[in-house]
Amino acid sequence: MTDTLLPTRFLFRFSTACRYRDPLWTARGELLDESFRLPNFSQLEGKTPWADVRAAWSESGLALSVRVSGKQQTVWCRAGRPEDSDGLQVWIDTRDVHNVHRASRFCHRFAFLPEKGGLADALPINRAKEPPQPAPKDSLQVRYKAAADGYLLEALIAAEALTGFDPDEHPSLGFTYAVLDRELGEQTLTVGRPMPYQEDPSLWATLELKR
């Protein structure tokens, strides 16, 4: 009989602050500074992070940035296969519910790809009880800049793309991310595979919207 050990991150429920920023997004683009960096809980399992992920919020939505370093190969992206492509994927529950295992209409999944200036898409969540409202046109924005050993990706999720987004009434979000890379692997905020974090909101962290 083979013992299967649970990932260390499965034993905890994580909560982290997300700082307020206004303006959240500008045409020329501004990298979020170190004060917006999200913690890397994968270090609890002895993993070395290779992506620096940061987040900010305002009434107009959420902004994220990811800087990937340590690459020797070009990124692998396919517009028709965003769920399998290199890049950043984000899961958000605007009601921050952790006692259910299937996504509600307040749960969202977005993909941002480091390709052709940046590609963005809203993806379905497997086994969801009900999908959220479709993200309006131009409510997802992304910028991409290649680097010698990786890339910088900046993303905006406008409030209009988030069903139920109301920071005054609900000042916390269910949240997790995955930075996927065929060369470097998978870096997640909470548990990664084989745990079904892609569809189970109980495995997500809490993002506290702090002013």
N, C-alpha and C positions, 0 to 999 in steps of 0.2 A: 504494500500500500504506500502510495506517495503522498506526503503532506504538501498541501498547497498553502503557501503563506500569503496573507492579505497584504497589499501595499500599505506602507506606513501611513500614507495620506488618507487611506480609507478610515482610519481610526479616529480622525479628527473632523470637526466641522469648522472651516476656516472663515474668517471675516477680516476684511481689509478696507482701509479708507480710500476713497477716491476724491481728490481735491477739486474744488470749483475753479473754473477759469472763464473769464469773459474779456474779450471775445474768445470763443472756443475754436474758431476756424477762420483763417484769412486766405485771400487769394494767393498771396505769395508763399504761404506755408511757414509754419514755425514749429520746430521740434520741441516737444514737451521736455522741460528740464528734469534733473534728477529727483526733484521733490515729487514728481508725478509717477515715479517708478513703482510698479507693483512688486510685492515680494515674490521670491521664487521658492515655493514649498517643496520642489523636487529635491532640494538639497537635503531634506530629511531622509531621503532614500539614497544618499551618497552620489547623486547625479550632479554633473557640472553643467550649469546653464550656458547655452550658446546664443540665446535670444534675450535681449533687453526689452521688456514690454512695459509700456506706460499708458496711463489713462487719465482723463479729465472729464468733467461734466459741467453743464449749465442747463438752463431751462430749454435751450435749443437742441439738446441731445448729448451724445457722448463722442469724445475724440480719443483715438488710440494711436500709438506708434509702436513699431517693433523694429529693432535693429538686429539683424542676424550677422554673425561674424564666424570666421573659421572655415568658410567654404573654399573648396578648390574646383568644384564643378559648377556649371551654369544651372540656373534654376529650371525645374521641370514644371511647366504650367500648360494646361489645356483649357480653353474657354468652355468647352463642352463637358469637362470633367472637373469642376471646381472643387468638389469634395475630396478628390484624390490629388490635387495639385499642391505644389509647394506654396506656402503662404500662411496667412493668419486666418483662423476661424474663431468665431466668438459666439457664445450662447448666453442669452439674457432672458431672465424672467422678471417682468416689471412688478410682480407681486411677491417675489422672494419666498416662494413656498418650498419647503424641504421635506414634507411628509408625504409626497406623492412620487410615483415612479414613471408617470407618463406626462408629457408636456401638455399644458393647457393653451388656450388662445392667447395668453399673455407671454408665451415663450417664443423666442426667436433664435434663428441661426443665420449667421452671415459669414461670407467668405470674402477675403481681400487678397488678391494675387499680385505678386511682383512681376508683372508682364505688361509690355506695351504702355508704359506710363502708369499702370495700375488698373486692375479689373476688380469690380465689386458685384456681389450677387447675394440675394436672399435665398436660403436653401430650406427645404422641408425638414422637419424633425421626424424621424422614424417613430411609429406607434403613437404619434400625438393624438390626443382626444379631439382636438379642434385646431385648425391652423389660425395664425394671427391674420390681421388684415394685410393685404399686399402692400409692400413698401412702395410709396409713390415714386414716380420718376424723379431722379436727381436727389432723392433723400439719402442715398449712399454715395459718398465721394471717397476717392483714394488717390494718393500720390506715391510714386515709386522712384527711387534713385539707387542705381547700382553703385557698389563699392568694390574695392579690389578683392576683398575676401567675403563678400556677402551683399547686403542691401539694406536700405532704409525704406520702410513702408509707413505711411501716415493715412489714417482712415477717419472718416466722419460718419456717424450714424445719427441722422436728424431725428428729432423727437417725433416727427410724422411717421417714421418707419417703425416706431415702437408702440404697439398696441397697449394702452393703459399707462403710458409713461406720465407720471404726475409726482414730481419730487416733493411737493409740499405734503401730499397725502400719503405717499409711499416713498420715504427717503432712503430706501435700500433696495438693491436689485439682486436677484439670483444671477450668478455670473461665473463663467469659466471661459478659458481660451485654450486653443491648441495651435502651436506653431509647428507646421509640418514641413519636413524637408527630406527628400529621398536620399540625400547624402548624410545628413546629421541626425535624422530620426524625428522624434516627436517630443516636444516640450509642452507640458500642460500645467495649468495653475493648480488644479486638484488632481485626483487620480487620472491616470491614463489607461490605455488598453492593457489588459483585456477587459477592464471594467467598462460598462456601457455608458460612459459619461456623455456620449453624443446624443442620447435620448432620455436620460434619467435625471430630472432636476434635483433629486435628492443628493446627487453627487457633486453639485455645484457649490461654490463658495457664496458668501454674501459680500456685495460691494456697497459700502456705506457712503452715501453722497454727502460729503462734508463741505461746508462753506469755509 
